[in-house]
Amino acid sequence: MVDVIISSSSSSLMAKHLTGWNLYIGEHMKKTGDLVDVATLWRNASEQEKNVWNEQAKMRNLAKDVSTPPSVSDTDIEREHLSGFHYFVREQSTFQRKNPPQERLRNIAQQWRALSEVERESWKQ
């Protein structure tokens, strides 16, 4: 049975909701093994039969939507893993934009090493 159809039309893969056709093809490819035959069977199927497949797909999509937790974006994640040094670099970089990146980081690292433990601790908050 086909659960998710993957489309590679864009650079990233994207999962789509199931349709009656998706379920039909998944079931009938096992029997016939020929996509052309399955497509012909689908075209010749009555609207009532297609509606049965469409309803099954709809029910599976609803069940999947309910059981799938919403995704969490990066902005929603608490950034506890960032160190005080990271925050220090972020702030100090804004003052040293004129310098090339390597020189800028070298200067910031020297400034960080020159800080006392108390000053470093204040950056962790």
Helices and strands as residue ranges (DSSP letters): E 5-7, E 14-16, H 20-32, H 35-44, H 47-67, G 74-76, H 84-95, H 101-114, H 117-123
